[in-house]
């Protein structure tokens, strides 16, 4: 969760002493990453997230996500199931930590532990990708709660939203934008 939202929630409790407020404010200000230190797409995403009260760092467009990964400024984590990656496709070089598993997409109770094992530095920028940007938003929230300071959702996901014909990939998504992907 972004520092200012945590601070607002902490300060809203009327039973806090002045010393508690000063101590927490100082810690939050020390640990918060100023927007000027973030690459422009992340700074903008962070500002939007803060304005919307999102419980994670923000959301970025697929094209921006790929540019950040290519520049070595972020790691891309695909949170789709192993089956989705195998049969639909995947981004080369992405890490895999399933948010949900199996054909019934049961929530993976080990998600945070598996993410921590693959992304050891919780200050690293982590971009989470799913099919349409919904599961990855939930995954970003869980990652933020687990202490990942820069957990971002990749908007539109790998396949994008359903269109009028109930098909994906015709107007948005990773593949729609012509970004790199492979299929097994």
Backbone as a printed PyTorch tensor [residue, N CA C, xyz], in Angstrom:
tensor([[[  0.8580,  -1.1690,   0.0000],
         [  0.0000,   0.0000,   0.0000],
         [  0.9040,   1.2310,   0.0000]],

        [[  0.5310,   2.2510,  -0.6670],
         [  1.3350,   3.4520,  -0.7170],
         [  1.3990,   4.0840,   0.6590]],

        [[  2.5430,   4.7280,   0.9490],
         [  2.8060,   5.2290,   2.2930],
         [  1.7620,   6.2320,   2.7660]],

        [[  1.3360,   7.1450,   1.8940],
         [  0.3900,   8.1680,   2.3520],
         [ -0.9530,   7.5650,   2.7450]],

        [[ -1.3840,   6.5220,   2.0660],
         [ -2.6380,   5.8630,   2.4360],
         [ -2.4860,   5.1840,   3.7940]],

        [[ -1.3340,   4.5460,   4.0300],
         [ -1.0860,   3.9280,   5.3330],
         [ -1.0770,   4.9840,   6.4160]],

        [[ -0.4520,   6.1070,   6.1170],
         [ -0.3610,   7.1820,   7.0950],
         [ -1.7460,   7.7300,   7.4220]],

        [[ -2.5720,   7.9610,   6.3830],
         [ -3.9340,   8.4720,   6.6310],
         [ -4.7210,   7.5190,   7.5120]],

        [[ -4.6190,   6.2010,   7.2210],
         [ -5.3640,   5.2250,   8.0050],
         [ -4.8650,   5.2130,   9.4500]],

        [[ -3.5460,   5.2700,   9.6490],
         [ -2.9810,   5.2830,  10.9870],
         [ -3.4250,   6.5300,  11.7420]],

        [[ -3.3580,   7.6750,  11.0770],
         [ -3.6990,   8.9320,  11.7430],
         [ -5.1790,   9.0500,  12.0430]],

        [[ -6.0080,   8.2970,  11.3280],
         [ -7.4490,   8.3900,  11.5460],
         [ -7.8810,   7.7560,  12.8690]],

        [[ -7.0240,   6.9840,  13.4760],
         [ -7.3560,   6.3760,  14.7690],
         [ -7.1470,   7.4200,  15.8600]],

        [[ -8.2050,   7.8060,  16.5360],
         [ -8.1460,   8.9150,  17.4950],
         [ -7.3590,   8.5970,  18.7590]],

        [[ -7.0890,   7.3290,  19.0210],
         [ -6.4010,   6.9820,  20.2650],
         [ -4.8790,   7.0640,  20.1480]],

        [[ -4.3470,   7.4950,  19.0270],
         [ -2.9030,   7.5740,  18.8250],
         [ -2.3220,   8.7480,  19.6110]],

        [[ -1.1860,   8.5010,  20.2820],
         [ -0.5090,   9.5790,  20.9970],
         [  0.3000,  10.4150,  20.0000]],

        [[  0.6890,  11.6200,  20.4320],
         [  1.4850,  12.4880,  19.5620],
         [  2.8140,  11.8300,  19.2020]],

        [[  3.4470,  11.1200,  20.1550],
         [  4.7190,  10.4520,  19.8710],
         [  4.5430,   9.3400,  18.8480]],

        [[  3.4470,   8.5590,  18.9630],
         [  3.1790,   7.5060,  17.9840],
         [  3.0230,   8.1010,  16.5950]],

        [[  2.2930,   9.1930,  16.5090],
         [  2.0550,   9.8360,  15.2150],
         [  3.3790,  10.3270,  14.6320]],

        [[  4.2070,  10.9800,  15.4410],
         [  5.5010,  11.4740,  14.9540],
         [  6.3900,  10.3290,  14.5010]],

        [[  6.4540,   9.2520,  15.2910],
         [  7.3160,   8.1210,  14.9470],
         [  6.8670,   7.4440,  13.6530]],

        [[  5.5980,   7.1820,  13.5240],
         [  5.0880,   6.5260,  12.3150],
         [  5.2540,   7.4400,  11.1110]],

        [[  4.9770,   8.7160,  11.2710],
         [  5.1400,   9.6460,  10.1590],
         [  6.5810,   9.6650,   9.6720]],

        [[  7.5220,   9.6800,  10.6110],
         [  8.9370,   9.6990,  10.2340],
         [  9.3270,   8.4200,   9.5020]],

        [[  8.9000,   7.2700,   9.9860],
         [  9.2360,   6.0000,   9.3420],
         [  8.6350,   5.9260,   7.9490]],

        [[  7.3710,   6.2960,   7.8140],
         [  6.7200,   6.2420,   6.5070],
         [  7.3870,   7.1810,   5.5150]],

        [[  7.7700,   8.3690,   5.9580],
         [  8.4240,   9.2990,   5.0510],
         [  9.8070,   8.8170,   4.6550]],

        [[ 10.5210,   8.1330,   5.5650],
         [ 11.8350,   7.5790,   5.2390],
         [ 11.7340,   6.4380,   4.2450]],

        [[ 10.6910,   5.5920,   4.3730],
         [ 10.5870,   4.4020,   3.5330],
         [  9.8440,   4.6450,   2.2310]],

        [[  9.1340,   5.7360,   2.1200],
         [  8.3850,   6.0110,   0.8890],
         [  9.3520,   6.4260,  -0.2150]],

        [[  9.1340,   5.9050,  -1.4130],
         [  9.9500,   6.2910,  -2.5600],
         [  9.3200,   7.5220,  -3.1920]],

        [[ 10.0510,   8.6190,  -3.2540],
         [  9.4920,   9.8170,  -3.8740],
         [  9.1930,   9.5570,  -5.3470]],

        [[  8.1780,  10.2310,  -5.8730],
         [  7.7910,  10.0300,  -7.2590],
         [  8.9140,  10.3860,  -8.2180]],

        [[  9.7560,  11.3340,  -7.8880],
         [ 10.8070,  11.7610,  -8.8080],
         [ 11.8500,  10.6710,  -9.0430]],

        [[ 11.9380,   9.6520,  -8.1600],
         [ 12.8960,   8.5720,  -8.3250],
         [ 12.3660,   7.4640,  -9.2280]],

        [[ 11.1020,   7.4630,  -9.5120],
         [ 10.4990,   6.4230, -10.3320],
         [ 10.5400,   6.8190, -11.8020]],

        [[ 10.7020,   5.8280, -12.7010],
         [ 10.5750,   6.1430, -14.1340],
         [  9.1980,   6.7530, -14.3890]],

        [[  9.0730,   7.6130, -15.4050],
         [  7.8010,   8.3250, -15.6460],
         [  6.5440,   7.4530, -15.6670]],

        [[  6.5340,   6.2830, -16.3410],
         [  5.2820,   5.5110, -16.3180],
         [  4.8990,   5.0410, -14.9130]],

        [[  5.9080,   4.7310, -14.0910],
         [  5.6190,   4.2820, -12.7210],
         [  5.2120,   5.4490, -11.8400]],

        [[  5.8320,   6.6000, -12.0410],
         [  5.4640,   7.7800, -11.2560],
         [  4.0050,   8.1460, -11.5250]],

        [[  3.6110,   8.1060, -12.7940],
         [  2.2240,   8.4210, -13.1400],
         [  1.2720,   7.3740, -12.5640]],

        [[  1.6400,   6.1050, -12.6660],
         [  0.8090,   5.0240, -12.1160],
         [  0.6750,   5.1650, -10.6040]],

        [[  1.7790,   5.4870,  -9.9630],
         [  1.7900,   5.6530,  -8.5090],
         [  0.8700,   6.8090,  -8.0950]],

        [[  0.9420,   7.9170,  -8.8170],
         [  0.0970,   9.0720,  -8.4990],
         [ -1.3860,   8.7270,  -8.6820]],

        [[ -1.7130,   8.0140,  -9.7690],
         [ -3.1100,   7.6040,  -9.9850],
         [ -3.5780,   6.6700,  -8.8720]],

        [[ -2.7140,   5.7310,  -8.4950],
         [ -3.0760,   4.7710,  -7.4450],
         [ -3.3380,   5.4840,  -6.1290]],

        [[ -2.4900,   6.4330,  -5.8230],
         [ -2.6590,   7.1850,  -4.5810],
         [ -3.9640,   7.9790,  -4.6070]],

        [[ -4.2630,   8.6090,  -5.7350],
         [ -5.4930,   9.3910,  -5.8660],
         [ -6.7320,   8.5070,  -5.7630]],

        [[ -6.6260,   7.2710,  -6.2690],
         [ -7.7560,   6.3400,  -6.2420],
         [ -7.8110,   5.5240,  -4.9550]],

        [[ -6.7870,   5.6530,  -4.1070],
         [ -6.7400,   4.8920,  -2.8660],
         [ -6.5030,   3.4090,  -3.0800]],

        [[ -5.7940,   3.0550,  -4.1510],
         [ -5.5100,   1.6380,  -4.4060],
         [ -4.5700,   1.0880,  -3.3400]],

        [[ -4.7190,  -0.1740,  -2.9970],
         [ -3.8710,  -0.7710,  -1.9640],
         [ -2.5480,  -1.3140,  -2.4990]],

        [[ -2.1740,  -0.9540,  -3.7080],
         [ -0.8930,  -1.3540,  -4.2960],
         [ -0.3400,  -0.1550,  -5.0620]],

        [[  0.8670,  -0.2930,  -5.6180],
         [  1.5870,   0.8530,  -6.1770],
         [  0.9150,   1.4770,  -7.3920]],

        [[  0.1780,   0.7110,  -8.1810],
         [ -0.4900,   1.2790,  -9.3410],
         [ -0.6160,   0.2920, -10.4820]],

        [[ -1.0400,   0.7990, -11.6400],
         [ -1.2420,  -0.0160, -12.8370],
         [ -0.5510,   0.6470, -14.0170]],

        [[  0.0610,  -0.1800, -14.8710],
         [  0.7670,   0.3300, -16.0410],
         [  0.2480,  -0.3470, -17.3040]],

        [[  0.3560,   0.3470, -18.4220],
         [ -0.0350,  -0.1960, -19.7200],
         [  0.9640,  -1.2610, -20.1580]],

        [[  0.5310,  -2.2210, -20.9730],
         [  1.4370,  -3.2760, -21.4290],
         [  2.6960,  -2.7490, -22.1160]],

        [[  2.5510,  -1.7510, -22.9640],
         [  3.7120,  -1.2060, -23.6840],
         [  4.7190,  -0.6260, -22.6950]],

        [[  4.2360,   0.0890, -21.6810],
         [  5.1240,   0.6400, -20.6580],
         [  5.7740,  -0.4740, -19.8390]],

        [[  5.0050,  -1.5060, -19.5320],
         [  5.5490,  -2.6390, -18.7690],
         [  6.7200,  -3.2730, -19.5210]],

        [[  6.5340,  -3.5170, -20.8180],
         [  7.6010,  -4.1330, -21.6040],
         [  8.8340,  -3.2330, -21.6710]],

        [[  8.6280,  -1.9280, -21.8360],
         [  9.7530,  -0.9910, -21.8750],
         [ 10.5290,  -1.0170, -20.5570]],

        [[  9.8230,  -1.0760, -19.4380],
         [ 10.4780,  -1.1330, -18.1300],
         [ 11.2750,  -2.4290, -17.9630]],

        [[ 10.7050,  -3.5340, -18.4080],
         [ 11.4000,  -4.8210, -18.3210],
         [ 12.6450,  -4.7930, -19.2040]],

        [[ 12.5040,  -4.3010, -20.4240],
         [ 13.6350,  -4.2370, -21.3560],
         [ 14.7570,  -3.3410, -20.8290]],

        [[ 14.3980,  -2.2910, -20.1080],
         [ 15.3890,  -1.3660, -19.5510],
         [ 16.0020,  -1.8820, -18.2530]],

        [[ 15.5480,  -3.0410, -17.7940],
         [ 16.0640,  -3.5940, -16.5410],
         [ 15.5400,  -2.8830, -15.3110]],

        [[ 14.4280,  -2.1690, -15.4520],
         [ 13.8710,  -1.4040, -14.3330],
         [ 12.7480,  -2.1330, -13.6140]],

        [[ 12.3930,  -3.3330, -14.0830],
         [ 11.2910,  -4.0820, -13.4720],
         [ 11.4200,  -5.5570, -13.8320]],

        [[ 10.7620,  -6.3630, -13.0290],
         [ 10.6420,  -7.7890, -13.3130],
         [  9.1670,  -8.0680, -13.6030]],

        [[  8.9130,  -8.8890, -14.6240],
         [  7.5480,  -9.2310, -15.0140],
         [  7.2010, -10.5990, -14.4520]],

        [[  6.0910, -10.6630, -13.7110],
         [  5.6280, -11.9150, -13.1130],
         [  4.2520, -12.2350, -13.6830]],

        [[  4.1670, -13.3620, -14.3670],
         [  2.9170, -13.8390, -14.9490],
         [  2.1800, -14.6240, -13.8730]],

        [[  0.9770, -14.1900, -13.5170],
         [  0.2240, -14.8320, -12.4370],
         [ -0.8630, -15.7630, -12.9670]],

        [[ -0.8790, -15.9960, -14.2810],
         [ -1.8600, -16.9280, -14.8470],
         [ -1.4790, -18.3600, -14.4910]],

        [[ -2.3950, -19.2720, -14.7080],
         [ -2.1260, -20.6890, -14.4060],
         [ -1.1110, -21.2480, -15.4010]],

        [[ -0.4990, -22.3570, -15.0280],
         [  0.4490, -23.0300, -15.9230],
         [ -0.2360, -23.4300, -17.2220]],

        [[ -1.5000, -23.8280, -17.1160],
         [ -2.2520, -24.2200, -18.3090],
         [ -2.4380, -23.0390, -19.2620]],

        [[ -2.7630, -21.8790, -18.7260],
         [ -2.9320, -20.6920, -19.5660],
         [ -1.6370, -20.3390, -20.2800]],

        [[ -0.5410, -20.3870, -19.5580],
         [  0.7540, -20.0680, -20.1640],
         [  1.1020, -21.0550, -21.2680]],

        [[  0.8200, -22.3340, -21.0310],
         [  1.1510, -23.3620, -22.0120],
         [  0.2930, -23.2500, -23.2640]],

        [[ -1.0030, -23.1180, -23.0920],
         [ -1.9140, -23.1880, -24.2290],
         [ -2.2220, -21.8440, -24.8880]],

        [[ -2.0620, -20.7330, -24.1540],
         [ -2.3870, -19.4240, -24.7120],
         [ -1.1270, -18.6580, -25.1010]],

        [[ -0.0600, -18.8410, -24.3580],
         [  1.1980, -18.1660, -24.6390],
         [  1.7520, -17.4790, -23.4090]],

        [[  3.0090, -17.0450, -23.5210],
         [  3.6670, -16.3980, -22.3940],
         [  4.7020, -15.4000, -22.8850]],

        [[  5.0990, -14.5160, -22.0010],
         [  6.0970, -13.5030, -22.3140],
         [  7.4780, -14.0970, -22.0400]],

        [[  8.3760, -14.0580, -23.0310],
         [  9.7180, -14.5920, -22.8130],
         [ 10.4160, -13.8880, -21.6430]],

        [[ 11.0450, -14.6680, -20.7920],
         [ 11.7870, -14.1120, -19.6670],
         [ 10.9530, -13.7590, -18.4570]],

        [[  9.6340, -13.9160, -18.5470],
         [  8.8040, -13.5960, -17.3850],
         [  8.9170, -14.7060, -16.3470]],

        [[  8.7520, -14.3190, -15.0980],
         [  8.6800, -15.3000, -14.0170],
         [  7.2520, -15.8050, -13.9440]],

        [[  7.0590, -16.9510, -13.3150],
         [  5.7040, -17.4800, -13.1680],
         [  5.4120, -17.7780, -11.7150]],

        [[  4.3650, -17.1620, -11.1950],
         [  3.8250, -17.4640,  -9.8690],
         [  2.3090, -17.4030, -10.0280]],

        [[  1.6710, -18.5530, -10.0410],
         [  0.2280, -18.6090, -10.2850],
         [ -0.5590, -18.0020,  -9.1270]],

        [[ -1.4890, -17.1090,  -9.4690],
         [ -2.4200, -16.5720,  -8.4740],
         [ -3.4670, -17.6260,  -8.1420]],

        [[ -3.8800, -18.3730,  -9.1540],
         [ -4.8580, -19.4470,  -8.9990],
         [ -4.3710, -20.6340,  -9.8340]],

        [[ -4.7480, -21.8310,  -9.4370],
         [ -4.2160, -23.0110, -10.1030],
         [ -5.3200, -23.9470, -10.5860]],

        [[ -4.9360, -24.7990, -11.5330],
         [ -5.8510, -25.8100, -12.0380],
         [ -6.9060, -25.2510, -12.9630]],

        [[ -7.6910, -26.1510, -13.5230],
         [ -8.7250, -25.7230, -14.4590],
         [ -9.8630, -24.9820, -13.7650]],

        [[-10.0300, -25.2010, -12.4680],
         [-11.0820, -24.4860, -11.7300],
         [-10.5750, -23.1690, -11.1430]],

        [[ -9.2940, -22.8720, -11.3640],
         [ -8.6630, -21.6440, -10.8840],
         [ -8.8960, -21.3970,  -9.3910]],

        [[ -8.5130, -22.3810,  -8.5990],
         [ -8.5640, -22.2400,  -7.1500],
         [ -7.4270, -21.3360,  -6.6940]],

        [[ -7.7250, -20.4080,  -5.8030],
         [ -6.7260, -19.4600,  -5.2770],
         [ -5.5310, -20.2240,  -4.7280]],

        [[ -4.3310, -19.8160,  -5.1350],
         [ -3.0870, -20.4340,  -4.6930],
         [ -2.7350, -19.9110,  -3.2970]],

        [[ -2.8520, -20.7240,  -2.2610],
         [ -2.5740, -20.2440,  -0.8990],
         [ -1.0830, -19.9670,  -0.6700]],

        [[ -0.2320, -20.4210,  -1.5660],
         [  1.2100, -20.2230,  -1.4520],
         [  1.7160, -19.0600,  -2.3090]],

        [[  0.7980, -18.2670,  -2.8710],
         [  1.1940, -17.2180,  -3.8060],
         [  2.2920, -16.3160,  -3.2420]],

        [[  2.0880, -15.7580,  -2.0640],
         [  3.0580, -14.8130,  -1.5060],
         [  4.3930, -15.4970,  -1.2610]],

        [[  4.3770, -16.6980,  -0.6880],
         [  5.6420, -17.4120,  -0.4400],
         [  6.3840, -17.6800,  -1.7440]],

        [[  5.6560, -18.0780,  -2.7740],
         [  6.2870, -18.3580,  -4.0660],
         [  6.8300, -17.0780,  -4.7000]],

        [[  6.1040, -15.9780,  -4.5640],
         [  6.5810, -14.6970,  -5.0790],
         [  7.8470, -14.2710,  -4.3400]],

        [[  7.8390, -14.4120,  -3.0150],
         [  9.0220, -14.0540,  -2.2240],
         [ 10.2320, -14.9020,  -2.6070]],

        [[ 10.0090, -16.1560,  -2.9670],
         [ 11.1110, -17.0360,  -3.3730],
         [ 11.6950, -16.6260,  -4.7220]],

        [[ 10.8590, -16.0980,  -5.6010],
         [ 11.3280, -15.7360,  -6.9460],
         [ 11.7860, -14.2880,  -7.0510]],

        [[ 11.2060, -13.4080,  -6.2410],
         [ 11.5990, -11.9960,  -6.2250],
         [ 12.0400, -11.6990,  -4.8000]],

        [[ 13.3140, -11.8520,  -4.5590],
         [ 13.8280, -11.7670,  -3.1850],
         [ 13.8980, -10.3410,  -2.6410]],

        [[ 14.0450,  -9.3600,  -3.5070],
         [ 14.1460,  -7.9670,  -3.0780],
         [ 12.7650,  -7.3220,  -3.1410]],

        [[ 12.1870,  -7.0560,  -1.9870],
         [ 10.8370,  -6.4920,  -1.9400],
         [ 10.7860,  -5.0300,  -2.3650]],

        [[ 11.9400,  -4.4160,  -2.6110],
         [ 11.9710,  -3.0520,  -3.1260],
         [ 12.0650,  -3.0220,  -4.6490]],

        [[ 12.2040,  -4.1880,  -5.2750],
         [ 12.2660,  -4.2610,  -6.7330],
         [ 10.8840,  -3.9540,  -7.3190]],

        [[ 10.8690,  -3.3650,  -8.5030],
         [  9.6050,  -3.1010,  -9.1900],
         [  9.1090,  -4.4230,  -9.7600]],

        [[  7.9050,  -4.8180,  -9.3430],
         [  7.2950,  -6.0760,  -9.7810],
         [  6.0350,  -5.7380, -10.5730]],

        [[  6.0100,  -6.1870, -11.8320],
         [  4.8630,  -5.9760, -12.7090],
         [  4.1220,  -7.2990, -12.8270]],

        [[  2.8560,  -7.3190, -12.4390],
         [  2.0720,  -8.5500, -12.4070],
         [  1.0960,  -8.5890, -13.5790]],

        [[  1.1250,  -9.6980, -14.3130],
         [  0.3530,  -9.8560, -15.5440],
         [ -0.5470, -11.0780, -15.4500]],

        [[ -1.8160, -10.9190, -15.8480],
         [ -2.7360, -12.0590, -15.9360],
         [ -3.4060, -12.0290, -17.3040]],

        [[ -4.5730, -12.6060, -17.4410],
         [ -5.2660, -12.6400, -18.7300],
         [ -5.8300, -11.2790, -19.1200]],

        [[ -6.5170, -10.6080, -18.1670],
         [ -7.1920,  -9.3600, -18.5150],
         [ -6.9140,  -8.2100, -17.5470]],

        [[ -6.0760,  -8.4220, -16.5500],
         [ -5.7400,  -7.3660, -15.5980],
         [ -6.5260,  -7.4010, -14.3120]],

        [[ -7.3470,  -8.4150, -14.1160],
         [ -8.1490,  -8.4930, -12.8890],
         [ -7.4520,  -9.3200, -11.8080]],

        [[ -7.0460, -10.5440, -12.1410],
         [ -6.3220, -11.3570, -11.1490],
         [ -5.0030, -10.6980, -10.7640]],

        [[ -4.3550, -10.0490, -11.7280],
         [ -3.0750,  -9.4080, -11.4160],
         [ -3.2670,  -8.2200, -10.4770]],

        [[ -4.4220,  -7.5720, -10.4950],
         [ -4.7030,  -6.5080,  -9.5280],
         [ -4.8270,  -7.1010,  -8.1260]],

        [[ -5.4920,  -8.2420,  -8.0210],
         [ -5.5860,  -8.9320,  -6.7270],
         [ -4.2070,  -9.3940,  -6.2580]],

        [[ -3.4010,  -9.8870,  -7.2030],
         [ -2.0450, -10.3310,  -6.8720],
         [ -1.1860,  -9.1490,  -6.4250]],

        [[ -1.3430,  -7.9910,  -7.0720],
         [ -0.5960,  -6.7920,  -6.6790],
         [ -0.9780,  -6.3680,  -5.2650]],

        [[ -2.2580,  -6.4690,  -4.9500],
         [ -2.7110,  -6.1320,  -3.6020],
         [ -2.0910,  -7.0790,  -2.5690]],

        [[ -2.0930,  -8.3730,  -2.8590],
         [ -1.4900,  -9.3550,  -1.9360],
         [  0.0050,  -9.1090,  -1.7950]],

        [[  0.6720,  -8.7960,  -2.8990],
         [  2.1120,  -8.5270,  -2.8540],
         [  2.4000,  -7.2890,  -2.0070]],

        [[  1.5920,  -6.2480,  -2.1770],
         [  1.7770,  -5.0250,  -1.3850],
         [  1.5730,  -5.3060,   0.1040]],

        [[  0.5540,  -6.0930,   0.4310],
         [  0.3160,  -6.4580,   1.8420],
         [  1.4860,  -7.2480,   2.4100]],

        [[  2.1750,  -8.0040,   1.5470],
         [  3.3170,  -8.8090,   1.9930],
         [  4.6110,  -7.9950,   2.0550]],

        [[  4.5270,  -6.7050,   1.7110],
         [  5.6950,  -5.8420,   1.8430],
         [  6.4030,  -5.4840,   0.5510]],

        [[  5.8790,  -5.9100,  -0.5900],
         [  6.4790,  -5.5050,  -1.8580],
         [  6.0980,  -4.0420,  -2.0920]],

        [[  7.0900,  -3.1720,  -2.0450],
         [  6.8450,  -1.7320,  -2.0830],
         [  6.4140,  -1.2300,  -3.4540]],

        [[  6.7780,  -1.9610,  -4.5150],
         [  6.5040,  -1.5000,  -5.8760],
         [  5.8250,  -2.5960,  -6.6820]],

        [[  4.6570,  -3.0180,  -6.2320],
         [  3.8740,  -4.0420,  -6.9340],
         [  2.8550,  -3.3480,  -7.8230]],

        [[  2.9730,  -3.5690,  -9.1290],
         [  2.0980,  -2.9230, -10.1120],
         [  1.3170,  -3.9670, -10.8990]],

        [[  0.0920,  -3.6290, -11.2270],
         [ -0.7540,  -4.4190, -12.0950],
         [ -0.4830,  -4.0050, -13.5440]],

        [[ -0.4150,  -4.9810, -14.4590],
         [ -0.3170,  -4.6580, -15.8830],
         [ -1.7450,  -4.6180, -16.4330]],

        [[ -2.1690,  -3.4330, -16.8260],
         [ -3.5130,  -3.2380, -17.3690],
         [ -3.7220,  -4.0890, -18.6200]],

        [[ -4.9420,  -4.4500, -18.8690],
         [ -5.3670,  -5.1710, -20.0720],
         [ -4.9550,  -6.6400, -20.0810]],

        [[ -3.9350,  -7.0120, -19.3150],
         [ -3.5010,  -8.4010, -19.2650],
         [ -2.8910,  -8.9020, -20.5590]],

        [[ -2.7130, -10.2050, -20.6320],
         [ -2.0870, -10.8500, -21.7870],
         [ -3.0340, -10.9100, -22.9750]],

        [[ -4.3090, -11.2040, -22.7060],
         [ -5.2880, -11.3710, -23.7870],
         [ -6.2480, -10.2110, -23.9420]],

        [[ -6.4240,  -9.3910, -22.9360],
         [ -7.3490,  -8.2730, -23.0170],
         [ -8.7650,  -8.6440, -22.6040]],

        [[ -9.6310,  -7.6490, -22.6880],
         [-11.0370,  -7.8100, -22.3060],
         [-11.8330,  -8.4830, -23.4170]],

        [[-12.9740,  -9.0440, -23.0450],
         [-13.8970,  -9.6050, -24.0300],
         [-14.4950,  -8.4770, -24.8750]],

        [[-14.6600,  -8.7520, -26.1640],
         [-15.3120,  -7.7730, -27.0290],
         [-16.7810,  -8.1470, -27.2120]],

        [[-17.4800,  -7.4740, -28.1110],
         [-18.9100,  -7.7130, -28.3350],
         [-19.1970,  -9.1380, -28.7980]],

        [[-18.2170,  -9.7830, -29.4360],
         [-18.3810, -11.1660, -29.9030],
         [-17.8930, -12.1880, -28.8660]],

        [[-17.6290, -11.6940, -27.6480],
         [-17.1490, -12.5380, -26.5450],
         [-15.7860, -13.1610, -26.8580]],

        [[-14.9350, -12.4020, -27.5330],
         [-13.5790, -12.8390, -27.8530],
         [-12.5820, -11.8550, -27.2580]],

        [[-11.4000, -12.3370, -26.9770],
         [-10.3400, -11.4970, -26.4190],
         [ -9.2830, -11.2080, -27.4820]],

        [[ -8.5200, -10.1500, -27.2390],
         [ -7.3750,  -9.8480, -28.0730],
         [ -7.6580,  -9.0180, -29.3090]],

        [[ -8.8660,  -8.5230, -29.4710],
         [ -9.1980,  -7.7420, -30.6630],
         [ -9.0560,  -6.2360, -30.4570]],

        [[ -9.0010,  -5.7870, -29.1970],
         [ -8.8810,  -4.3410, -28.9880],
         [ -7.9280,  -3.9430, -27.8690]],

        [[ -7.4370,  -4.8780, -27.0910],
         [ -6.4300,  -4.5440, -26.0820],
         [ -5.7150,  -5.8070, -25.6180]],

        [[ -4.7670,  -5.6340, -24.7290],
         [ -4.0000,  -6.7560, -24.2010],
         [ -2.5820,  -6.7960, -24.7490]],

        [[ -1.7320,  -7.5570, -24.0720],
         [ -0.3150,  -7.6910, -24.4160],
         [ -0.1330,  -8.0840, -25.8840]],

        [[ -0.8000,  -9.1440, -26.2920],
         [ -0.6430,  -9.6290, -27.6700],
         [ -1.1860,  -8.6230, -28.6850]],

        [[ -2.3060,  -7.9830, -28.3800],
         [ -2.8910,  -6.9970, -29.2800],
         [ -1.8910,  -5.8960, -29.6190]],

        [[ -1.0930,  -5.4920, -28.6390],
         [ -0.1120,  -4.4080, -28.8270],
         [  1.1440,  -4.8840, -29.5560]],

        [[  1.1860,  -6.1480, -29.9440],
         [  2.3260,  -6.6600, -30.7010],
         [  3.5750,  -6.8580, -29.8740]],

        [[  3.4110,  -7.0140, -28.5760],
         [  4.5650,  -7.2200, -27.6930],
         [  5.0240,  -8.6700, -27.7610]],

        [[  6.2760,  -8.9570, -27.4110],
         [  6.8120, -10.3110, -27.5560],
         [  6.0620, -11.3590, -26.7280]],

        [[  5.8340, -12.5160, -27.3480],
         [  5.2520, -13.6450, -26.6490],
         [  5.5770, -14.9130, -27.4300]],

        [[  5.5430, -16.0260, -26.7330],
         [  5.8020, -17.3210, -27.3570],
         [  4.6890, -18.2720, -26.9400]],

        [[  4.5790, -19.3610, -27.6960],
         [  3.5920, -20.3820, -27.3640],
         [  4.2820, -21.7410, -27.4300]],

        [[  3.9620, -22.6080, -26.4560],
         [  4.5970, -23.9200, -26.3890],
         [  4.0780, -24.8490, -27.4740]]])
